[in-house]
Amino acid sequence: MICDLHTHSNYSDGTLTPAELIALAEKQKVSAIALCDHNTVDGLSDFRKAARNSNVTAINGIEISTEYNGTELHILGLFLPEDKFEEISDMMSRIKIFKEVSNKNLVKNLRNDGYLIDYEEIKNKNNGAYINRAHIAAELIEKGYFTDRKEAFDTVLSPDGGYYTPPERFKALEIIGYLDSIGAVPVWAHPFLDMNAEEIDAFLPIAKAHGLVGMETRYSLYGEETQKTAEMLAEKHGIKQSGGSDFHGNNKPDISLGTGKGNLEVPFEFYENLKK
């Protein structure tokens, strides 16, 4: 039995509906999955409803963009209590305002330099989803300016590209503490994408003191050595292991649900340990 504790739907920047995500998990024999859309819980009602008629265990989740000492960190909240959805949505509305300003400025800067894309058109195409740079990348690709997401993110969508200014974000330690306070399970997503081993080693005891429970030791983009280092650091600091594919459907076509790039296997035990 395997699980996937980090997936996305079309309520943020994935391409599958929550119901399609559950159906795919059942088809691929993934026993439990967490829907962790970026800064929104709007898809969780459909997600849980679809899971009722399946053999898949659905885990309420969210992926929150945060900041720690100038570095962007993504914190997952797993096992979110349903009676806190409205409260969480109210909190996330602040992030959405900050993100909207950042998105509009990015599109404006691109248009001023000859990239003829329209922000309202992007929003309309995505049916009210939480818009981020992935949606803008898709529009740039559709218009023929780039061939793939990597090319767009490595150039005009990079903070170093001169067009994009990151939005204001919540502080990582505050979000970890908040998730802990409502009975959710705070998990640090893909830490090795944001910090090196030495930095992670220094951050974990601080984060644990604020309520961090888990970190992703298994992730689609981790190699064997990175996974071993992640497992060692988790054990050293008494942090529970988590793992996920970061599945986005066609927006990340090389990453499959449950198996990532073919190198991922997250034991069901991870789900059970985090649930405890």
C-alpha positions in Angstrom: 0.0 0.0 0.0 1.3 3.5 -0.9 0.1 7.0 -0.4 0.6 10.4 -2.0 0.6 13.3 0.5 1.1 16.2 -1.9 -1.2 16.7 -4.9 -3.0 19.5 -6.7 -6.3 20.0 -8.5 -7.7 22.6 -10.8 -8.7 24.7 -7.8 -5.1 25.9 -7.9 -2.6 25.0 -10.7 -3.4 21.4 -11.3 -5.5 20.3 -14.3 -7.7 17.5 -12.8 -10.8 18.1 -10.8 -10.8 16.7 -7.2 -13.1 14.0 -8.4 -10.8 13.1 -11.3 -7.9 13.0 -8.8 -9.7 10.5 -6.6 -10.6 8.4 -9.7 -7.0 8.4 -10.8 -5.8 7.4 -7.4 -8.1 4.4 -7.4 -7.0 3.4 -10.8 -3.3 3.6 -9.9 -3.9 1.8 -6.5 -2.9 4.8 -4.3 -4.6 4.1 -1.0 -4.5 7.6 0.4 -4.0 11.0 -1.1 -3.9 14.6 0.3 -5.2 17.4 -1.8 -2.9 20.4 -1.0 -3.9 23.2 -3.4 -2.0 26.4 -3.1 -3.4 28.7 -0.5 -7.0 27.5 -0.8 -9.3 24.9 0.6 -12.0 25.4 -1.9 -11.6 22.0 -3.6 -11.8 19.9 -0.4 -15.5 19.6 -0.3 -15.6 18.1 -3.8 -12.6 16.0 -3.0 -14.1 14.4 0.1 -17.5 13.9 -1.6 -15.8 12.0 -4.5 -13.8 9.8 -2.1 -17.0 8.5 -0.3 -17.7 6.3 -3.3 -14.1 5.0 -3.6 -11.5 2.9 -1.9 -9.2 6.0 -1.6 -8.7 7.7 1.8 -8.9 11.5 1.2 -6.9 13.8 3.4 -7.8 17.5 3.8 -4.7 19.5 2.9 -3.4 22.9 1.8 0.0 24.2 0.6 0.7 27.7 2.0 3.4 30.0 0.6 5.4 31.4 3.4 8.7 33.2 4.0 11.6 32.6 6.4 14.6 35.0 6.5 14.0 36.0 2.9 13.5 32.4 1.6 10.2 31.1 0.3 9.1 28.0 2.1 6.0 25.9 1.3 4.2 24.5 4.4 1.6 21.8 4.0 -1.3 21.6 6.4 -2.5 17.9 6.5 -5.7 16.6 8.2 -7.3 20.0 8.3 -10.4 20.1 10.5 -13.5 20.8 8.4 -14.9 23.2 10.9 -11.8 25.4 10.2 -12.3 25.7 6.5 -14.0 29.1 6.6 -11.4 30.4 9.0 -8.6 29.2 6.8 -10.3 30.7 3.7 -10.5 34.1 5.5 -6.8 33.9 6.3 -5.9 32.9 2.7 -7.9 35.9 1.3 -5.0 38.1 2.4 -2.5 36.0 0.4 -4.9 36.1 -2.6 -4.9 39.9 -2.5 -1.1 40.0 -2.3 -0.8 37.5 -5.1 -3.3 39.3 -7.3 -1.2 42.5 -7.2 1.9 40.5 -8.0 0.2 38.7 -10.9 -1.2 41.9 -12.4 2.2 43.7 -12.2 3.9 40.7 -13.8 1.5 40.6 -16.7 1.7 44.4 -17.1 5.5 44.2 -17.2 5.4 41.4 -19.7 2.9 43.3 -21.9 5.1 46.4 -21.8 7.9 44.4 -23.3 5.9 42.9 -26.1 4.4 39.7 -24.5 0.8 40.2 -25.5 -1.1 38.4 -22.8 -4.2 39.5 -20.8 -4.7 38.8 -17.1 -8.5 38.8 -17.2 -8.3 36.3 -20.1 -6.0 34.0 -18.0 -8.5 34.2 -15.1 -11.5 33.4 -17.3 -9.7 30.4 -18.9 -9.1 28.9 -15.4 -12.6 29.3 -14.0 -11.7 31.2 -10.9 -8.8 29.0 -9.8 -6.1 30.5 -7.6 -3.9 32.1 -10.3 -0.1 31.8 -10.0 2.9 31.9 -12.4 2.1 28.4 -13.7 -1.1 29.8 -15.3 0.8 32.7 -16.8 3.4 30.3 -18.1 0.7 28.3 -19.8 -0.6 31.4 -21.5 2.9 32.4 -22.7 3.3 28.9 -24.1 -0.1 28.9 -25.8 0.7 32.3 -27.4 4.0 30.8 -28.7 6.5 32.8 -26.7 8.0 29.7 -25.0 8.1 26.0 -25.6 7.7 24.7 -22.1 7.2 25.8 -18.4 10.9 25.4 -17.6 12.0 27.9 -20.2 9.4 30.4 -19.0 10.3 30.0 -15.4 14.0 30.1 -16.0 13.7 33.5 -17.9 10.8 36.0 -17.6 9.0 34.3 -14.7 12.1 34.1 -12.5 12.5 36.8 -9.7 15.8 37.5 -11.5 14.2 38.1 -14.8 13.1 41.7 -14.2 9.4 41.2 -14.6 8.3 39.3 -11.5 8.2 40.7 -7.9 7.2 38.0 -5.3 4.1 38.9 -3.3 4.1 39.5 0.4 3.8 36.2 2.3 3.0 34.9 5.8 5.9 34.0 8.0 6.7 30.3 8.0 6.9 29.9 11.8 3.5 31.7 12.2 1.8 29.4 9.8 3.4 26.3 11.4 2.1 27.5 14.8 -1.3 28.3 13.4 -1.8 24.9 11.8 -0.6 23.2 15.0 -3.1 25.2 17.0 -6.1 24.1 15.0 -5.2 20.4 15.2 -3.8 20.1 11.7 -0.4 18.5 10.9 2.2 21.0 9.6 4.6 19.4 7.1 7.5 21.1 5.3 7.1 20.5 1.6 10.2 19.7 -0.6 12.8 21.3 1.8 15.7 20.6 -0.5 14.2 22.8 -3.2 14.6 25.7 -0.8 17.6 25.1 1.4 20.7 23.0 1.6 21.4 20.3 4.2 23.2 22.7 6.6 20.4 25.2 6.4 17.7 22.6 6.9 19.6 21.2 9.9 19.6 24.6 11.5 15.9 25.4 10.7 14.3 22.1 11.8 14.7 22.5 15.6 13.3 26.1 15.4 10.4 24.9 13.3 9.8 21.9 15.6 9.6 24.3 18.6 6.8 26.1 16.7 4.9 22.9 16.0 6.4 21.4 12.8 5.5 17.7 12.8 6.8 16.4 9.4 8.9 17.0 6.4 8.9 15.5 2.9 11.8 13.0 2.8 10.4 11.5 -0.4 9.6 13.7 -3.3 9.5 13.4 -7.1 12.6 15.6 -7.7 14.8 13.9 -5.0 17.6 11.7 -6.0 18.8 8.8 -3.8 21.4 10.8 -1.9 19.0 13.6 -1.2 16.4 11.2 0.1 19.0 9.6 2.4 20.1 13.0 3.8 16.4 14.0 4.3 15.7 10.8 6.2 18.8 11.3 8.4 17.8 14.9 9.2 14.3 13.9 10.0 15.5 11.1 12.4 18.0 13.5 14.0 15.4 16.1 14.9 12.5 13.8 15.7 10.5 14.9 12.6 8.0 12.5 11.1 8.6 11.6 7.4 6.1 12.5 4.7 6.2 12.3 0.9 4.4 13.2 -2.2 4.6 13.5 -5.9 3.5 17.2 -6.2 1.2 16.0 -8.9 -0.3 18.7 -11.1 -1.7 16.7 -14.0 -0.9 18.0 -17.5 0.9 21.1 -16.0 3.7 18.7 -14.9 3.2 15.9 -17.4 6.5 14.1 -16.3 5.2 13.6 -12.8 2.7 10.8 -12.1 0.4 10.5 -9.2 1.9 8.2 -6.6 5.1 7.4 -8.4 6.5 10.9 -9.4 9.1 10.4 -12.1 9.0 6.6 -11.6 11.3 7.0 -8.6 8.8 7.6 -5.8 7.2 5.3 -3.3 5.6 6.7 -0.2 4.8 4.0 2.3 1.2 4.0 3.7 3.0 4.0 7.1 3.9 7.6 6.6 0.1 8.5 6.4 -0.6 6.4 9.5 2.2 8.0 11.5 1.2 11.5 10.6 -2.4 10.8 11.3 -1.5 9.7 14.9 
